[in-house]
Amino acid sequence: MKNNSILIHKILFIIFFSFLFSFLFLFNGPAEAQYAEMAAPDLDEDDLNISGDIFSDFNEDLEASQVLEDERFYRFGRFYSFSTAAGVTTYTGNRGNAYEDKHPSLGVSLFYFLNFRMAFGLGVEYSKHYMLIDVPTKAFDQPGGPGAVEVNMFRTFFFYRYYIDTAELGTAMTYANPFFSTRIEFWDQTDKFIDHADIPNASGGAIGAAFGIGLEFPIKFKESYLGVEALYHIVNFKDTYTQMYRPKDGEDGGYTDLTGNVMTTFISYVISW
């Protein structure tokens, strides 16, 4: 009797769990299907196709955008420009106190546009200055000192320009074509002692760098422009720490050194094609 009771309990246990599993399957299956449908609504067959390459799709979009930008540049952009310029070259520090600038400074440059924003090129500039020291100095121990000295500065440079995107800056700024400019320069300096014909000219080279800003106003779109550029130059002149012009003891005048940097402002006429 006991064995029959155990057997009946086992049969009932099996029937109960079979019914329970069937109930869970019947009611959980549709719920899962509904959840899957909610999690991924409106998926087209193309969306489910994983055979595509998202990187290729991205590259195609990027290449198409680049092609459009190139076409716009070829139609509206400038490729080459040549400029002639005149302006002022002045100095800071002791060098600025010693030099009297002879204006104007002159320059020419040629540059090439990579796109609407970037251009690079080569150029040369020339400026003349005078220095008058009429007291005996360490290197000129005679009455009147070194006297008048003519200083000629000739520099060649490589420059890079970045034209600012003015799409959101208004019509006036767009018309002005503002840009940032940087340079690597080589300065050739020649000092001529006018009052001492027996003293040979002193010359020396120096490496410098410059940075600044500028504007270009179109005279005729894509063909001619009027530009203005202001730069600050840091130059390691050979005579920066010279003691040649240090005054003798007890004398007033002269200069303990020729430290100082350079500032230039040029107005240019630019021809483009």
C-alpha positions as a Markdown table, in Angstrom:
| # | Residue | x | y | z |
|---|---|---|---|---|
| 1 | Met | 0.0 | 0.0 | 0.0 |
| 2 | Lys | 2.8 | 2.3 | 0.9 |
| 3 | Asn | 4.6 | 1.5 | -2.4 |
| 4 | Asn | 1.4 | 2.3 | -4.3 |
| 5 | Ser | 1.1 | 5.6 | -2.5 |
| 6 | Ile | 4.7 | 6.5 | -3.4 |
| 7 | Leu | 4.1 | 5.6 | -7.0 |
| 8 | Ile | 1.0 | 7.7 | -7.1 |
| 9 | His | 2.9 | 10.6 | -5.6 |
| 10 | Lys | 5.6 | 10.2 | -8.2 |
| 11 | Ile | 3.1 | 10.1 | -11.0 |
| 12 | Leu | 1.3 | 13.2 | -9.7 |
| 13 | Phe | 4.7 | 15.0 | -9.3 |
| 14 | Ile | 5.6 | 14.3 | -12.9 |
| 15 | Ile | 2.2 | 15.4 | -14.1 |
| 16 | Phe | 2.4 | 18.6 | -12.1 |
| 17 | Phe | 5.8 | 19.7 | -13.4 |
| 18 | Ser | 4.9 | 18.7 | -16.9 |
| 19 | Phe | 1.9 | 20.9 | -16.7 |
| 20 | Leu | 4.0 | 23.7 | -15.2 |
| 21 | Phe | 6.6 | 23.6 | -17.9 |
| 22 | Ser | 3.9 | 23.5 | -20.6 |
| 23 | Phe | 2.3 | 26.6 | -19.0 |
| 24 | Leu | 5.6 | 28.5 | -18.9 |
| 25 | Phe | 6.4 | 27.7 | -22.5 |
| 26 | Leu | 3.0 | 28.7 | -23.8 |
| 27 | Phe | 2.9 | 32.0 | -22.0 |
| 28 | Asn | 6.5 | 32.9 | -22.1 |
| 29 | Gly | 7.0 | 32.3 | -25.8 |
| 30 | Pro | 4.7 | 35.0 | -27.1 |
| 31 | Ala | 6.0 | 37.4 | -24.5 |
| 32 | Glu | 9.6 | 36.9 | -25.7 |
| 33 | Ala | 8.5 | 37.3 | -29.3 |
| 34 | Gln | 6.7 | 40.5 | -28.4 |
| 35 | Tyr | 9.8 | 41.8 | -26.6 |
| 36 | Ala | 12.0 | 41.0 | -29.6 |
| 37 | Glu | 9.6 | 42.9 | -31.8 |
| 38 | Met | 9.7 | 45.9 | -29.5 |
| 39 | Ala | 13.5 | 45.9 | -29.3 |
| 40 | Ala | 14.1 | 46.0 | -33.0 |
| 41 | Pro | 11.1 | 47.7 | -34.7 |
| 42 | Asp | 10.8 | 48.2 | -38.4 |
| 43 | Leu | 14.0 | 46.5 | -39.4 |
| 44 | Asp | 14.3 | 46.2 | -43.2 |
| 45 | Glu | 16.0 | 43.4 | -44.9 |
| 46 | Asp | 18.8 | 45.7 | -45.9 |
| 47 | Asp | 19.3 | 46.7 | -42.3 |
| 48 | Leu | 19.7 | 43.1 | -41.3 |
| 49 | Asn | 22.2 | 42.4 | -44.0 |
| 50 | Ile | 25.6 | 42.2 | -42.3 |
| 51 | Ser | 27.5 | 41.6 | -45.5 |
| 52 | Gly | 28.2 | 45.4 | -46.0 |
| 53 | Asp | 31.3 | 47.2 | -44.8 |
| 54 | Ile | 30.6 | 50.2 | -42.6 |
| 55 | Phe | 34.2 | 51.5 | -43.1 |
| 56 | Ser | 33.8 | 51.3 | -46.9 |
| 57 | Asp | 30.5 | 53.2 | -46.6 |
| 58 | Phe | 32.2 | 55.9 | -44.5 |
| 59 | Asn | 35.1 | 56.2 | -46.9 |
| 60 | Glu | 32.7 | 56.6 | -49.8 |
| 61 | Asp | 30.9 | 59.5 | -48.1 |
| 62 | Leu | 34.3 | 61.0 | -47.1 |
| 63 | Glu | 35.6 | 60.7 | -50.7 |
| 64 | Ala | 32.4 | 62.2 | -52.1 |
| 65 | Ser | 32.7 | 65.2 | -49.8 |
| 66 | Gln | 36.3 | 65.7 | -50.7 |
| 67 | Val | 35.5 | 65.6 | -54.4 |
| 68 | Leu | 32.9 | 68.3 | -53.9 |
| 69 | Glu | 35.3 | 70.4 | -51.9 |
| 70 | Asp | 38.0 | 70.0 | -54.6 |
| 71 | Glu | 35.6 | 71.0 | -57.3 |
| 72 | Arg | 34.6 | 74.1 | -55.4 |
| 73 | Phe | 38.2 | 75.0 | -54.9 |
| 74 | Tyr | 39.1 | 74.5 | -58.6 |
| 75 | Arg | 36.2 | 76.7 | -59.6 |
| 76 | Phe | 36.5 | 79.6 | -57.0 |
| 77 | Gly | 39.9 | 79.2 | -55.4 |
| 78 | Arg | 43.3 | 80.8 | -56.1 |
| 79 | Phe | 46.3 | 78.6 | -57.0 |
| 80 | Tyr | 49.3 | 80.9 | -57.2 |
| 81 | Ser | 49.9 | 84.5 | -56.0 |
| 82 | Phe | 52.7 | 87.0 | -56.4 |
| 83 | Ser | 52.9 | 90.1 | -54.2 |
| 84 | Thr | 55.0 | 93.2 | -54.1 |
| 85 | Ala | 55.1 | 95.0 | -50.7 |
| 86 | Ala | 56.3 | 98.1 | -49.0 |
| 87 | Gly | 56.2 | 98.9 | -45.3 |
| 88 | Val | 58.1 | 99.6 | -42.1 |
| 89 | Thr | 60.6 | 97.6 | -40.2 |
| 90 | Thr | 61.3 | 98.7 | -36.6 |
| 91 | Tyr | 63.1 | 97.2 | -33.5 |
| 92 | Thr | 62.5 | 96.9 | -29.8 |
| 93 | Gly | 65.0 | 97.1 | -26.9 |
| 94 | Asn | 68.5 | 98.6 | -27.2 |
| 95 | Arg | 68.5 | 97.8 | -30.9 |
| 96 | Gly | 65.4 | 99.9 | -31.3 |
| 97 | Asn | 67.0 | 102.8 | -29.4 |
| 98 | Ala | 70.1 | 102.6 | -31.5 |
| 99 | Tyr | 68.6 | 102.3 | -34.9 |
| 100 | Glu | 66.9 | 105.1 | -36.9 |
| 101 | Asp | 64.8 | 103.4 | -39.5 |
| 102 | Lys | 65.0 | 104.4 | -43.1 |
| 103 | His | 61.5 | 103.8 | -44.7 |
| 104 | Pro | 60.1 | 102.1 | -46.7 |
| 105 | Ser | 61.1 | 98.5 | -46.4 |
| 106 | Leu | 60.5 | 96.5 | -49.6 |
| 107 | Gly | 59.6 | 92.9 | -50.3 |
| 108 | Val | 58.3 | 90.4 | -52.8 |
| 109 | Ser | 56.9 | 86.9 | -52.4 |
| 110 | Leu | 55.4 | 84.0 | -54.3 |
| 111 | Phe | 53.0 | 81.5 | -52.7 |
| 112 | Tyr | 50.9 | 78.5 | -53.5 |
| 113 | Phe | 47.5 | 77.6 | -52.2 |
| 114 | Leu | 46.8 | 74.0 | -51.1 |
| 115 | Asn | 43.1 | 74.8 | -50.6 |
| 116 | Phe | 40.9 | 77.6 | -49.5 |
| 117 | Arg | 42.5 | 77.7 | -46.0 |
| 118 | Met | 46.2 | 77.0 | -46.4 |
| 119 | Ala | 49.0 | 78.5 | -48.5 |
| 120 | Phe | 52.8 | 78.5 | -48.3 |
| 121 | Gly | 55.6 | 80.2 | -50.2 |
| 122 | Leu | 58.9 | 82.0 | -50.4 |
| 123 | Gly | 59.8 | 85.7 | -50.2 |
| 124 | Val | 62.5 | 88.3 | -49.7 |
| 125 | Glu | 62.5 | 91.6 | -47.9 |
| 126 | Tyr | 65.0 | 94.5 | -47.5 |
| 127 | Ser | 65.3 | 97.3 | -45.0 |
| 128 | Lys | 67.8 | 100.0 | -44.2 |
| 129 | His | 68.7 | 101.6 | -40.8 |
| 130 | Tyr | 71.2 | 104.1 | -39.4 |
| 131 | Met | 73.0 | 104.2 | -36.1 |
| 132 | Leu | 74.9 | 107.2 | -34.8 |
| 133 | Ile | 77.2 | 106.9 | -31.8 |
| 134 | Asp | 79.5 | 109.9 | -31.3 |
| 135 | Val | 81.3 | 109.0 | -28.1 |
| 136 | Pro | 84.3 | 106.7 | -27.6 |
| 137 | Thr | 83.3 | 103.1 | -27.1 |
| 138 | Lys | 85.1 | 99.9 | -26.3 |
| 139 | Ala | 85.8 | 99.1 | -30.0 |
| 140 | Phe | 86.2 | 102.7 | -31.2 |
| 141 | Asp | 88.5 | 104.4 | -28.7 |
| 142 | Gln | 88.8 | 107.8 | -30.4 |
| 143 | Pro | 87.0 | 111.1 | -30.3 |
| 144 | Gly | 83.7 | 110.8 | -32.1 |
| 145 | Gly | 83.5 | 107.0 | -31.6 |
| 146 | Pro | 82.2 | 104.9 | -34.4 |
| 147 | Gly | 80.1 | 107.8 | -35.8 |
| 148 | Ala | 77.4 | 107.0 | -38.4 |
| 149 | Val | 76.8 | 103.3 | -39.2 |
| 150 | Glu | 74.6 | 102.2 | -42.1 |
| 151 | Val | 72.8 | 98.9 | -41.4 |
| 152 | Asn | 71.4 | 96.9 | -44.2 |
| 153 | Met | 69.0 | 94.0 | -43.4 |
| 154 | Phe | 68.2 | 91.5 | -46.2 |
| 155 | Arg | 66.1 | 88.5 | -45.3 |
| 156 | Thr | 64.8 | 85.5 | -47.2 |
| 157 | Phe | 61.9 | 83.5 | -45.7 |
| 158 | Phe | 59.6 | 80.5 | -46.0 |
| 159 | Phe | 56.1 | 81.2 | -44.8 |
| 160 | Tyr | 52.8 | 79.4 | -44.1 |
| 161 | Arg | 49.4 | 81.1 | -44.0 |
| 162 | Tyr | 46.1 | 79.8 | -42.6 |
| 163 | Tyr | 43.1 | 81.7 | -43.8 |
| 164 | Ile | 40.3 | 81.8 | -41.1 |
| 165 | Asp | 36.9 | 80.3 | -41.8 |
| 166 | Thr | 34.7 | 83.4 | -41.8 |
| 167 | Ala | 31.4 | 81.7 | -42.5 |
| 168 | Glu | 30.0 | 82.7 | -39.2 |
| 169 | Leu | 31.8 | 86.0 | -38.7 |
| 170 | Gly | 29.8 | 88.3 | -41.0 |
| 171 | Thr | 30.1 | 89.8 | -44.4 |
| 172 | Ala | 32.8 | 92.4 | -43.4 |
| 173 | Met | 35.2 | 89.7 | -42.1 |
| 174 | Thr | 34.5 | 87.5 | -45.0 |
| 175 | Tyr | 35.4 | 90.3 | -47.4 |
| 176 | Ala | 38.7 | 91.0 | -45.5 |
| 177 | Asn | 40.0 | 87.4 | -45.8 |
| 178 | Pro | 41.8 | 87.4 | -42.4 |
| 179 | Phe | 44.7 | 84.9 | -42.0 |
| 180 | Phe | 47.4 | 83.8 | -39.5 |
| 181 | Ser | 51.0 | 83.8 | -40.7 |
| 182 | Thr | 54.2 | 82.1 | -39.6 |
| 183 | Arg | 57.7 | 82.3 | -41.0 |
| 184 | Ile | 61.2 | 80.7 | -40.8 |
| 185 | Glu | 63.7 | 83.4 | -41.9 |
| 186 | Phe | 67.4 | 83.9 | -42.6 |
| 187 | Trp | 68.6 | 87.4 | -42.0 |
| 188 | Asp | 71.8 | 88.8 | -43.7 |
| 189 | Gln | 73.1 | 91.9 | -41.9 |
| 190 | Thr | 75.7 | 94.3 | -43.2 |
| 191 | Asp | 77.1 | 97.3 | -41.2 |
| 192 | Lys | 78.9 | 100.0 | -43.1 |
| 193 | Phe | 81.0 | 102.5 | -41.1 |
| 194 | Ile | 80.3 | 105.7 | -43.0 |
| 195 | Asp | 82.7 | 107.9 | -41.0 |
| 196 | His | 85.6 | 105.3 | -41.1 |
| 197 | Ala | 86.3 | 104.3 | -44.7 |
| 198 | Asp | 89.4 | 102.4 | -43.4 |
| 199 | Ile | 87.2 | 100.0 | -41.4 |
| 200 | Pro | 85.8 | 97.1 | -43.5 |
| 201 | Asn | 82.1 | 96.3 | -43.5 |
| 202 | Ala | 80.9 | 94.0 | -40.8 |
| 203 | Ser | 78.4 | 91.3 | -41.9 |
| 204 | Gly | 76.7 | 88.3 | -40.4 |
| 205 | Gly | 73.8 | 85.9 | -40.8 |
| 206 | Ala | 71.1 | 85.0 | -38.3 |
| 207 | Ile | 68.2 | 82.6 | -38.1 |
| 208 | Gly | 64.8 | 83.9 | -37.1 |
| 209 | Ala | 61.1 | 83.1 | -36.8 |
| 210 | Ala | 58.0 | 85.3 | -37.1 |
| 211 | Phe | 54.3 | 85.1 | -36.5 |
| 212 | Gly | 51.4 | 87.5 | -37.0 |
| 213 | Ile | 48.1 | 88.3 | -38.7 |
| 214 | Gly | 47.0 | 89.8 | -42.0 |
| 215 | Leu | 44.1 | 90.8 | -44.2 |
| 216 | Glu | 43.5 | 90.6 | -47.9 |
| 217 | Phe | 40.9 | 92.8 | -49.5 |
| 218 | Pro | 39.8 | 91.8 | -53.1 |
| 219 | Ile | 40.2 | 94.4 | -55.8 |
| 220 | Lys | 39.0 | 91.9 | -58.4 |
| 221 | Phe | 37.8 | 88.6 | -57.2 |
| 222 | Lys | 40.3 | 85.8 | -57.7 |
| 223 | Glu | 42.7 | 88.1 | -59.6 |
| 224 | Ser | 44.0 | 91.0 | -57.5 |
| 225 | Tyr | 44.0 | 91.9 | -53.8 |
| 226 | Leu | 45.3 | 94.6 | -51.5 |
| 227 | Gly | 46.9 | 93.0 | -48.4 |
| 228 | Val | 48.2 | 94.2 | -45.1 |
| 229 | Glu | 50.3 | 92.0 | -42.7 |
| 230 | Ala | 51.8 | 92.7 | -39.3 |
| 231 | Leu | 54.5 | 90.4 | -37.9 |
| 232 | Tyr | 56.6 | 90.0 | -34.8 |
| 233 | His | 60.1 | 88.6 | -35.5 |
| 234 | Ile | 62.4 | 86.8 | -33.0 |
| 235 | Val | 66.0 | 86.9 | -34.5 |
| 236 | Asn | 69.3 | 85.7 | -33.1 |
| 237 | Phe | 71.5 | 88.5 | -34.6 |
| 238 | Lys | 75.2 | 87.9 | -34.5 |
| 239 | Asp | 75.8 | 91.2 | -32.7 |
| 240 | Thr | 73.0 | 90.9 | -30.2 |
| 241 | Tyr | 75.4 | 90.9 | -27.2 |
| 242 | Thr | 78.2 | 92.9 | -28.8 |
| 243 | Gln | 80.4 | 95.0 | -26.6 |
| 244 | Met | 81.7 | 97.1 | -29.5 |
| 245 | Tyr | 79.4 | 100.1 | -28.7 |
| 246 | Arg | 79.7 | 100.0 | -24.9 |
| 247 | Pro | 80.8 | 103.4 | -23.8 |
| 248 | Lys | 84.1 | 103.9 | -22.1 |
| 249 | Asp | 84.2 | 104.5 | -18.4 |
| 250 | Gly | 82.9 | 107.9 | -17.6 |
| 251 | Glu | 81.3 | 108.5 | -21.0 |
| 252 | Asp | 77.6 | 109.0 | -21.6 |
| 253 | Gly | 76.0 | 107.4 | -24.6 |
| 254 | Gly | 76.6 | 104.2 | -26.5 |
| 255 | Tyr | 74.9 | 100.9 | -25.9 |
| 256 | Thr | 75.8 | 98.0 | -23.6 |
| 257 | Asp | 74.4 | 95.5 | -26.2 |
| 258 | Leu | 72.0 | 95.4 | -29.1 |
| 259 | Thr | 69.3 | 93.2 | -27.7 |
| 260 | Gly | 65.8 | 93.5 | -29.1 |
| 261 | Asn | 63.4 | 91.9 | -31.6 |
| 262 | Val | 61.8 | 93.1 | -34.8 |
| 263 | Met | 58.3 | 94.3 | -35.8 |
| 264 | Thr | 57.2 | 94.7 | -39.4 |
| 265 | Thr | 54.1 | 96.0 | -41.1 |
| 266 | Phe | 53.7 | 95.7 | -44.9 |
| 267 | Ile | 51.1 | 96.7 | -47.4 |
| 268 | Ser | 51.1 | 94.5 | -50.5 |
| 269 | Tyr | 49.6 | 94.3 | -54.0 |
| 270 | Val | 48.8 | 90.7 | -54.8 |
| 271 | Ile | 48.2 | 89.2 | -58.2 |
| 272 | Ser | 46.6 | 85.8 | -58.3 |
| 273 | Trp | 45.8 | 83.2 | -60.9 |
